[in-house]
Amino acid sequence: MKHYSLLLGSALVCMALGAGCKKSNSSEQAAPDSRKKPPTVNTAFADSTIEVAETPSGPQEATRLAQNNPASDFTPTGFYMPPGATLKVQVDQLAGTSMPKLLIGTYSRYKAKWNPTEVVLKAGENTITDATGGLMYLRYATGAATPGKVKVKFLSGQQPVPFYVQGKTTHADWLAALDSLTAAPDVQLVSARTIMVASRANALAYKNENQDEVLRLADRVINIEDSISGLDGATAADKVNVHKYLMTETDNSDYYMVATWYRTAYYQNTLAAILTVNGLGKDGWGPWHELGHMHQQGAWTWGGLGEVTVNIYSLAVERKFGITPTRLKRDNVWPKLDTYFALADAERDFNSAKADVWVRLAMFHQLWMAFGDSFYHQLHKQTRAEKPALSTDAAKMRYFMLKACNISGKNLAPFFRKWGFKVDESVYTEIAALNLPAPATDPSTLRE
């Protein structure tokens, strides 16, 4: 959705030509001067009129992608509603018959208002009040048979916030907006794939960063995680999510960083992680990890893997960013494998505390080391295509094991036995029935 800037006013330039200026007759009208500068435009302000088209909902997209967490199916407006204010909004129907919702408040921004207020808008003028207020968004995903399109105009009661749009807003205008728009507590930054929300205090703390580069890095992280997920657009199922991803500051000290439906959130003292080039770049494991949660597929994320398979995506970003040594090597995870494999067969249990989350991640990384990116491309693609309805850990383990063998074209039963996959023996019988050859190198022996 495009947001067009508001005119802040024009600066008139007086030029003296020749020896001086003659005083004009007071009864005469001054002729226009074509050499005057055009009106100045601050690109860090949102337009009060927004056109928005209906899209699939976040849950619909999550279902299509076989992902656990829906992305952020709403459009930022660049406006704030003060607590207790009366807001007037005009809605004009351009296509279809469905109406959007106005969201008041940002998901997880404040502990006192963890989820936004939702107001269904109607055609014509809407008068809205809300006791707590907050940044405003438009959610237009009703599932109507004929997708709609509307024009929404904020008439009164709203306050503009510093609103940075990648590739459009200048750094100078961002600084000017931070200086002039002091009433609202929060700011917004928007790119092709990302919505960032931060407190004014943190925006000021990191105001000298390159905001375009920060947003470019955020988008690149998302694009890399899309890529390892096989979202190459080859089929309708393999197109990237139509929605952006919210990365918001939170004041909730219960969380350091967190991801769940519609958002990722970062505690207020960690904002260097998303507002700085270094924080999203070479030191960005935290946000890479949280955005990874937005890409996890439930069909092969059984109990105990919520904080494991998420880092398949983090490792993919680390590789593409050229960061060495890898997190697994830096944290000395590989020697832990030798300790784990030294246990007796009966003692090794992949899902037990004997294999911590990093050791378990090493198993998934070994499959990447053995079979490359294409292994995970195909795993995600086939999961999207099949959409298996799996409710138990045993069913999810079986699905993953058989998929791993079929995708690699190798009999990985010895690999899974060594790793302590305690499944019903019938699963190993199914693998044997595939009549696949053993891998040339046992993946469990691979190290960095």
C-alpha positions as CSV (number, residue, x, y, z in Angstrom):
1,M,0.0,0.0,0.0
2,K,1.4,3.3,-1.0
3,H,1.4,6.2,1.5
4,Y,1.7,9.6,0.0
5,S,3.3,12.4,2.0
6,L,1.5,15.5,3.3
7,L,2.6,18.9,2.4
8,L,4.1,20.6,5.4
9,G,4.1,24.0,3.9
10,S,6.0,26.0,1.3
11,A,9.1,28.1,1.7
12,L,9.1,31.3,-0.2
13,V,12.4,32.6,-1.5
14,C,13.1,36.3,-2.0
15,M,15.7,37.0,-4.6
16,A,17.2,40.5,-5.3
17,L,18.3,41.0,-8.8
18,G,20.7,43.7,-10.0
19,A,21.5,46.5,-7.6
20,G,18.4,46.1,-5.4
21,C,14.7,45.7,-5.1
22,K,12.2,48.4,-5.9
23,K,9.3,48.9,-3.6
24,S,6.1,48.1,-5.4
25,N,3.0,50.3,-5.4
26,S,0.7,49.0,-2.6
27,S,-2.2,49.0,-5.0
28,E,-0.5,46.7,-7.4
29,Q,-0.5,42.8,-7.2
30,A,3.0,41.2,-7.3
31,A,3.5,39.0,-10.4
32,P,4.2,35.3,-9.8
33,D,7.9,34.5,-9.7
34,S,8.6,31.2,-11.6
35,R,12.0,31.0,-9.9
36,K,10.5,30.3,-6.5
37,K,11.2,26.9,-4.9
38,P,8.4,24.3,-5.0
39,P,6.7,23.4,-1.7
40,T,8.9,21.4,0.6
41,V,7.7,17.9,1.3
42,N,8.5,15.9,4.4
43,T,8.4,12.2,3.4
44,A,8.2,11.0,7.0
45,F,4.5,11.8,7.3
46,A,1.7,9.5,6.2
47,D,-1.2,10.6,4.0
48,S,-4.6,10.9,5.6
49,T,-6.2,9.1,2.7
50,I,-5.3,5.4,2.1
51,E,-6.6,3.0,-0.5
52,V,-6.5,-0.6,0.6
53,A,-7.4,-3.8,-1.3
54,E,-8.7,-7.0,0.4
55,T,-6.2,-9.9,0.8
56,P,-6.4,-13.4,2.2
57,S,-6.2,-13.3,6.0
58,G,-3.1,-14.1,8.0
59,P,-4.5,-17.5,9.1
60,Q,-5.5,-18.3,5.5
61,E,-1.9,-17.6,4.3
62,A,-0.5,-19.6,7.2
63,T,-2.7,-22.6,6.2
64,R,-1.5,-22.3,2.5
65,L,2.1,-22.2,3.7
66,A,1.5,-24.9,6.4
67,Q,3.0,-22.5,8.9
68,N,2.3,-22.3,12.6
69,N,2.1,-18.5,13.0
70,P,0.1,-16.1,10.8
71,A,2.0,-13.1,9.5
72,S,0.8,-9.5,10.0
73,D,-2.3,-9.1,7.9
74,F,-2.8,-5.4,8.4
75,T,-1.7,-2.1,6.8
76,P,0.0,0.6,9.0
77,T,-1.5,4.0,8.7
78,G,1.1,6.2,10.3
79,F,-1.4,7.6,12.7
80,Y,-2.0,7.4,16.4
81,M,-5.2,7.7,18.3
82,P,-4.8,9.3,21.7
83,P,-6.5,7.6,24.7
84,G,-10.1,8.8,24.9
85,A,-10.0,10.7,21.7
86,T,-13.0,10.8,19.2
87,L,-11.9,9.7,15.8
88,K,-13.7,10.4,12.6
89,V,-13.0,8.2,9.6
90,Q,-14.6,8.3,6.1
91,V,-14.8,5.0,4.1
92,D,-15.7,4.9,0.4
93,Q,-16.3,1.6,-1.3
94,L,-14.3,1.3,-4.5
95,A,-15.0,-2.4,-5.3
96,G,-16.9,-5.3,-3.7
97,T,-19.1,-5.1,-0.7
98,S,-16.8,-6.0,2.3
99,M,-15.6,-3.6,4.8
100,P,-12.2,-3.4,6.6
101,K,-11.5,-3.3,10.3
102,L,-9.7,-0.5,12.1
103,L,-7.1,-1.9,14.6
104,I,-6.3,0.5,17.4
105,G,-3.1,-0.5,19.1
106,T,-0.1,-2.6,18.1
107,Y,0.0,-6.3,18.9
108,S,2.3,-6.8,22.0
109,R,3.5,-3.2,22.1
110,Y,2.1,-2.7,25.6
111,K,1.5,-5.3,28.3
112,A,-1.7,-3.4,29.3
113,K,-3.0,-3.8,25.7
114,W,-1.5,-7.0,24.3
115,N,-4.0,-7.1,21.4
116,P,-5.5,-4.2,19.5
117,T,-9.1,-3.0,19.6
118,E,-10.9,-4.1,16.4
119,V,-13.6,-1.9,15.0
120,V,-15.6,-2.9,11.9
121,L,-15.8,0.1,9.7
122,K,-18.9,1.0,7.6
123,A,-19.3,2.9,4.4
124,G,-19.6,6.6,5.0
125,E,-18.4,8.5,8.1
126,N,-17.4,6.5,11.2
127,T,-17.1,8.0,14.7
128,I,-14.9,5.9,17.0
129,T,-13.7,6.2,20.6
130,D,-11.2,4.0,22.5
131,A,-10.2,4.4,26.1
132,T,-6.5,3.4,25.6
133,G,-5.9,4.4,22.0
134,G,-2.7,3.5,20.1
135,L,-1.2,3.3,16.6
136,M,-3.8,2.4,14.0
137,Y,-3.9,-0.2,11.3
138,L,-6.3,-1.4,8.6
139,R,-7.1,-5.1,8.5
140,Y,-9.0,-6.0,5.2
141,A,-9.2,-9.7,5.0
142,T,-12.9,-10.8,5.3
143,G,-12.8,-13.8,3.0
144,A,-15.4,-12.3,0.7
145,A,-16.0,-14.1,-2.5
146,T,-15.3,-10.9,-4.4
147,P,-12.3,-9.1,-2.9
148,G,-13.1,-5.5,-2.1
149,K,-11.3,-2.3,-2.3
150,V,-11.9,0.8,-0.2
151,K,-10.6,4.3,0.3
152,V,-10.2,5.3,3.9
153,K,-9.8,9.0,4.9
154,F,-8.9,10.1,8.5
155,L,-10.9,13.2,9.0
156,S,-10.2,14.2,12.6
157,G,-8.9,12.9,16.0
158,Q,-5.8,11.3,14.7
159,Q,-2.2,12.3,15.3
160,P,0.6,11.8,12.8
161,V,3.7,9.9,14.0
162,P,7.1,9.8,12.5
163,F,6.5,7.4,9.6
164,Y,9.6,6.1,7.7
165,V,9.0,4.4,4.3
166,Q,12.0,2.6,2.9
167,G,13.2,4.1,-0.4
168,K,11.0,7.2,0.0
169,T,11.7,8.9,3.3
170,T,14.9,10.8,3.6
171,H,17.1,10.6,6.8
172,A,16.8,14.4,7.1
173,D,13.0,14.2,7.0
174,W,13.1,11.4,9.6
175,L,15.1,13.6,12.0
176,A,12.8,16.5,11.4
177,A,9.7,14.3,12.1
178,L,11.3,13.1,15.3
179,D,11.9,16.7,16.3
180,S,8.4,18.0,15.4
181,L,6.0,15.1,16.2
182,T,6.5,14.7,19.9
183,A,2.9,14.0,21.1
184,A,2.6,10.3,20.2
185,P,4.7,7.8,22.1
186,D,5.5,5.5,19.1
187,V,6.9,5.6,15.6
188,Q,6.6,3.4,12.6
189,L,9.0,2.2,9.9
190,V,7.8,0.3,6.9
191,S,9.4,-1.6,4.0
192,A,8.3,-4.2,1.4
193,R,8.3,-7.0,4.0
194,T,8.5,-5.4,7.4
195,I,6.5,-3.2,9.8
196,M,8.7,-1.8,12.6
197,V,7.2,-0.1,15.7
198,A,9.4,1.5,18.3
199,S,9.0,4.0,21.2
200,R,9.9,7.6,20.4
201,A,12.7,7.2,23.0
202,N,14.4,4.3,21.2
203,A,13.8,6.0,17.8
204,L,15.7,9.0,19.1
205,A,18.4,6.7,20.6
206,Y,19.1,5.2,17.2
207,K,18.2,8.1,15.0
208,N,21.7,8.3,13.5
209,E,21.5,4.8,12.0
210,N,20.8,4.3,8.3
211,Q,17.1,3.6,8.4
212,D,17.0,2.4,4.7
213,E,19.8,-0.1,5.4
214,V,18.1,-1.3,8.6
215,L,14.9,-2.0,6.7
216,R,16.8,-3.5,3.8
217,L,18.5,-6.0,6.2
218,A,15.1,-6.9,7.8
219,D,13.7,-7.6,4.4
220,R,16.8,-9.6,3.4
221,V,16.4,-11.8,6.5
222,I,12.8,-12.5,5.6
223,N,13.7,-13.2,2.0
224,I,16.4,-15.7,3.0
225,E,14.1,-17.5,5.4
226,D,11.5,-17.6,2.6
227,S,14.2,-19.0,0.3
228,I,15.2,-21.9,2.6
229,S,11.5,-22.6,2.9
230,G,11.3,-23.2,-0.9
231,L,9.1,-20.2,-1.5
232,D,10.3,-19.7,-5.1
233,G,7.0,-18.9,-6.7
234,A,7.1,-22.0,-8.8
235,T,3.5,-22.8,-7.9
236,A,0.6,-20.9,-6.2
237,A,1.5,-22.8,-2.9
238,D,5.1,-21.7,-3.2
239,K,4.5,-17.9,-3.4
240,V,5.8,-15.8,-0.5
241,N,3.4,-14.6,2.1
242,V,1.3,-11.7,0.9
243,H,1.7,-10.0,4.3
244,K,4.4,-8.1,6.0
245,Y,6.0,-9.1,9.4
246,L,5.6,-6.9,12.4
247,M,8.7,-6.3,14.5
248,T,7.6,-4.3,17.5
249,E,9.1,-3.0,20.7
250,T,7.3,-4.3,23.8
251,D,7.2,-3.0,27.4
252,N,6.4,-6.5,28.7
253,S,9.4,-7.6,30.8
254,D,8.0,-11.2,30.7
255,Y,9.6,-11.5,27.3
256,Y,13.1,-10.9,26.0
257,M,12.1,-11.5,22.4
258,V,9.0,-13.4,21.3
259,A,7.0,-14.5,18.2
260,T,3.4,-15.5,18.0
261,W,0.3,-14.9,15.8
262,Y,0.7,-11.7,13.8
263,R,3.9,-10.4,15.4
264,T,7.4,-10.6,16.7
265,A,8.2,-8.5,19.7
266,Y,11.4,-7.3,21.4
267,Y,11.7,-6.0,24.9
268,Q,12.4,-2.3,25.1
269,N,16.1,-2.6,26.2
270,T,16.9,-4.9,23.2
271,L,15.9,-2.5,20.4
272,A,19.4,-2.2,19.1
273,A,18.6,-5.7,17.6
274,I,16.1,-4.2,15.2
275,L,16.9,-0.5,14.9
276,T,20.6,-0.8,14.0
277,V,22.5,-2.2,11.1
278,N,24.8,-4.2,13.3
279,G,21.8,-5.6,15.3
280,L,20.1,-7.0,12.3
281,G,23.3,-7.9,10.5
282,K,26.2,-9.8,12.0
283,D,24.7,-9.8,15.6
284,G,21.2,-10.5,14.5
285,W,20.6,-14.0,15.7
286,G,17.7,-12.8,18.0
287,P,15.5,-11.3,15.2
288,W,16.5,-14.0,12.8
289,H,15.3,-16.5,15.3
290,E,12.0,-14.7,16.0
291,L,11.3,-14.3,12.3
292,G,12.2,-18.0,12.0
293,H,9.2,-18.8,14.3
294,M,7.0,-17.2,11.7
295,H,8.3,-19.7,9.1
296,Q,8.1,-23.0,11.1
297,Q,5.9,-25.7,9.7
298,G,3.8,-27.6,12.2
299,A,3.8,-31.0,10.4
300,W,7.4,-31.7,11.4
301,T,7.8,-29.6,14.5
302,W,6.9,-32.0,17.2
303,G,7.0,-31.4,21.0
304,G,10.4,-30.1,22.1
305,L,11.4,-28.8,18.7
306,G,9.7,-25.3,18.9
307,E,13.1,-23.8,19.8
308,V,15.0,-26.2,17.5
309,T,13.7,-26.2,14.0
310,V,13.3,-22.4,14.2
311,N,17.1,-22.1,13.9
312,I,17.2,-23.9,10.6
313,Y,16.1,-20.4,9.3
314,S,18.6,-18.6,11.6
315,L,21.5,-20.8,10.2
316,A,20.4,-20.0,6.7
317,V,20.6,-16.3,7.3
318,E,24.0,-16.7,9.0
319,R,25.3,-18.5,5.9
320,K,24.0,-15.9,3.5
321,F,25.4,-13.1,5.6
322,G,28.8,-14.9,5.4
323,I,29.3,-15.1,9.2
324,T,31.9,-17.5,10.3
325,P,32.4,-19.6,12.3
326,T,28.8,-20.7,12.5
327,R,26.8,-20.4,15.8
328,L,27.1,-24.2,16.3
329,K,30.9,-24.0,16.0
330,R,31.3,-20.8,18.0
331,D,29.3,-22.3,20.9
332,N,31.2,-25.6,20.8
333,V,28.1,-27.7,20.1
334,W,29.9,-30.3,18.0
335,P,31.9,-31.9,20.9
336,K,28.5,-32.4,22.7
337,L,27.5,-34.7,19.9
338,D,30.4,-37.0,20.7
339,T,29.4,-37.1,24.3
340,Y,25.8,-37.9,23.3
341,F,26.8,-40.6,20.8
342,A,29.0,-42.2,23.5
343,L,25.8,-43.1,25.4
344,A,24.5,-46.7,25.1
345,D,21.8,-47.1,22.4
346,A,19.1,-47.5,24.9
347,E,20.1,-44.3,26.7
348,R,20.1,-42.1,23.6
349,D,16.7,-40.4,23.2
350,F,16.5,-37.4,20.8
351,N,13.5,-36.0,22.6
352,S,15.0,-36.1,26.1
353,A,17.1,-33.7,28.0
354,K,20.2,-35.8,27.1
355,A,20.1,-33.9,23.8
356,D,19.6,-30.2,24.4
357,V,18.2,-27.8,21.8
358,W,21.6,-27.1,20.3
359,V,22.5,-30.8,19.9
360,R,19.1,-31.4,18.3
361,L,19.7,-28.5,15.9
362,A,23.0,-30.1,14.9
363,M,21.0,-33.1,13.7
364,F,19.0,-30.9,11.3
365,H,22.2,-29.1,10.3
366,Q,23.8,-32.4,9.5
367,L,21.0,-33.1,7.0
368,W,21.8,-29.7,5.4
369,M,25.5,-30.5,5.3
370,A,24.7,-33.9,3.6
371,F,22.0,-32.8,1.2
372,G,22.2,-29.0,0.9
373,D,19.5,-26.3,0.6
374,S,17.4,-28.4,-1.7
375,F,16.7,-30.8,1.1
376,Y,14.8,-28.1,3.0
377,H,13.3,-26.6,-0.1
378,Q,11.7,-29.9,-0.9
379,L,10.7,-30.6,2.7
380,H,8.8,-27.3,2.9
381,K,7.3,-27.6,-0.6
382,Q,6.0,-31.2,-0.1
383,T,4.6,-30.3,3.3
384,R,2.7,-27.4,1.7
385,A,1.4,-29.6,-1.0
386,E,0.4,-32.4,1.2
387,K,-0.8,-30.5,4.3
388,P,-0.9,-33.6,6.5
389,A,-3.2,-33.4,9.5
390,L,-0.9,-34.6,12.2
391,S,-1.8,-34.2,15.9
392,T,0.7,-36.4,17.7
393,D,4.5,-36.3,18.2
394,A,4.7,-39.9,16.9
395,A,2.9,-39.0,13.7
396,K,5.1,-35.9,13.1
397,M,8.3,-37.9,13.7
398,R,7.2,-40.6,11.3
399,Y,6.3,-37.9,8.6
400,F,9.7,-36.2,9.0
401,M,11.7,-39.5,8.9
402,L,9.9,-40.8,5.8
403,K,10.2,-37.4,4.1
404,A,13.9,-37.2,4.9
405,C,14.5,-40.5,3.3
406,N,12.4,-39.9,0.2
407,I,13.8,-36.4,-0.4
408,S,17.4,-37.4,0.1
409,G,16.9,-40.7,-1.8
410,K,18.8,-42.5,1.0
411,N,18.1,-44.9,3.7
412,L,18.5,-42.8,6.8
413,A,17.3,-45.4,9.3
414,P,20.8,-46.0,10.8
415,F,21.2,-42.2,11.1
416,F,17.9,-41.8,13.0
417,R,18.6,-44.9,15.2
418,K,22.0,-43.4,16.1
419,W,20.3,-40.1,17.0
420,G,17.8,-41.9,19.3
421,F,14.6,-41.5,17.4
422,K,12.4,-43.7,19.6
423,V,9.5,-44.4,17.3
424,D,7.4,-47.5,16.7
425,E,9.4,-50.1,14.9
426,S,6.9,-50.0,12.1
427,V,8.4,-46.7,11.0
428,Y,11.8,-48.3,10.4
429,T,10.0,-51.1,8.6
430,E,8.4,-48.5,6.3
431,I,11.9,-47.0,5.6
432,A,13.3,-50.4,4.8
433,A,10.4,-51.0,2.3
434,L,11.5,-47.9,0.3
435,N,14.6,-50.0,-0.8
436,L,16.8,-46.9,-0.8
437,P,20.6,-47.1,-0.8
438,A,22.7,-46.1,2.2
439,P,24.3,-42.6,2.0
440,A,28.0,-42.7,0.9
441,T,28.9,-40.9,4.1
442,D,27.0,-41.4,7.3
443,P,25.5,-37.9,8.0
444,S,25.9,-38.4,11.8
445,T,29.7,-38.2,11.3
446,L,29.7,-34.8,9.6
447,R,31.2,-31.9,11.6
448,E,32.2,-28.3,10.9
